[in-house]
Amino acid sequence: MNIVDKNINEAPAASGLRGLIGRLREHPLARVGPGLITGVADDDPSGIATYSQAGAQFGLNMLWTMPLCFPLMAALQSMCARIGRVTGKGLAANIKAFFPPVVLKFVVVLLLVANTLNIAADIAAMGEVAELVTGMNRHLATLFFSFGTLVLQVLVPYHRYVNFLKWLTLSLLAYAAVLFTVQVPWSEVALRTVWPKLALNSDTATMAVAIFGTTISPYLFFWQASEEVEEMKGDPPLIEDPARSGTELRRLRWDSWSGMFYSNVTSYFIILATAATLNVAGVTNIETAAQAASALQPLAGDFAFVLFATGILGVGLIGVPVLAGSAAYALAEAMGWQEGLELKASDARGFYGVIAVSILAALVIQYLPINPMKALFWSAVINGVVAVPLMVVVILLASSRSVMGPFTSGRPIVILGWTATAVMAGASIMMLLPG
């Protein structure tokens, strides 16, 4: 065979290989990014504690909350992502440009306080789980997790750090695996998901409020908008480069909705796993995620315990950076500082300073006479206060032609957004009412 014949024969093979590579790159799973990480961060250790308590206290009768939360949460997160990609600016920067200063100050201050308290609760749960699994002192474990996440955020550029976070998202699969270790009455599960048996009392209302408040959280709005800006890698925003809008907006929709679906399915599995084990065994009071894992061990065995505990540590390693990072993005954009996880610490001192202070302040709380669950409670209260006005702001931004140009959110998404706002407003009012 001469060289010409060889090239002719190899050409189709090379072309086929390039086509295969192209198809792999275009596969939907290759396009997930900020939405996936945001969704998993929503199932942080404090969220796991809430979902575990729902399953333990109410059995299968709180499963309905997840199918309801999914479209509402996904609509808000997709709007935040759209704002970031279209404008090339994070959420706080857009609020600063289009609303009175008092709106931005109110949101950012409460976000900083709530996130710090939430980080404190999360690292406390991670330390407790590490002690259960390895025997390591919980305070040493919290030091390790705190400084570990801080060093990664400060020293590792975003394009590398984000790959680490994406791999950690697989930790949520542990909760699906737990279901294979226990007996699940699937027909009853299907029925209670759409037709729960619930008494309309304060306990039911409180739990519903807790689930909605845990699932739709303000810090996720700031994180996803800012990470869309990070993902641009220097490309112009869509409002300046509309030719790329079709591809980018399809990617954004897939990423946001698939990430929130993954998050809500996992939350559903956590409620189901604890309902099928703890509630059936009469264990109806769970205060921390670690307590849920510990209670699961004698009921479902060591394997289920290890799976549940591994999930707590994995999502904690995502949740803490997202909480700290979202606060840093918000304050840096509000103050006009250089910001971004792709920048070196020397080029964005204020931004990385906020990350460091919020994590270290949360660590200090571990050594104060403050119950981590009290910290989590006040974090939930603050999130409830800030969530509703912030959701209104997000919808107004995403619907404004002066902000978004021709890329405003569509009517169905806006309707879902207002529905989510109404649900959260009702939940917040119920949370703040005495008794």
HELIX and SHEET records of a PDB file:
HELIX    1   1 ILE A    3  GLU A   26  1                                  24    
HELIX    2   2 PRO A   28  ARG A   31  5                                   4    
HELIX    3   3 PRO A   34  ASP A   42  1                                   9    
HELIX    4   4 PRO A   45  PHE A   58  1                                  14    
HELIX    5   5 GLY A   59  MET A   62  5                                   4    
HELIX    6   6 THR A   65  THR A   87  1                                  23    
HELIX    7   7 LEU A   91  PHE A   98  1                                   8    
HELIX    8   8 PRO A  101  THR A  134  1                                  34    
HELIX    9   9 ARG A  138  LEU A  155  1                                  18    
HELIX   10  10 TYR A  158  LEU A  168  1                                  11    
HELIX   11  11 THR A  169  LEU A  172  5                                   4    
HELIX   12  12 LEU A  173  VAL A  178  1                                   6    
HELIX   13  13 LEU A  179  THR A  181  5                                   3    
HELIX   14  14 TRP A  186  VAL A  194  1                                   9    
HELIX   15  15 SER A  202  THR A  215  1                                  14    
HELIX   16  16 PRO A  218  GLU A  231  1                                  14    
HELIX   17  17 PRO A  242  ARG A  244  5                                   3    
HELIX   18  18 SER A  245  THR A  274  1                                  30    
HELIX   19  19 ALA A  275  ASN A  279  3                                   5    
HELIX   20  20 ALA A  289  ALA A  300  1                                  12    
HELIX   21  21 ASP A  302  MET A  335  1                                  34    
HELIX   22  22 ALA A  345  ASP A  347  5                                   3    
HELIX   23  23 ARG A  349  ILE A  365  1                                  17    
HELIX   24  24 PRO A  372  SER A  399  1                                  28    
HELIX   25  25 ARG A  401  MET A  404  1                                   4    
HELIX   26  26 ARG A  411  LEU A  432  1                                  22    
END                                                                             
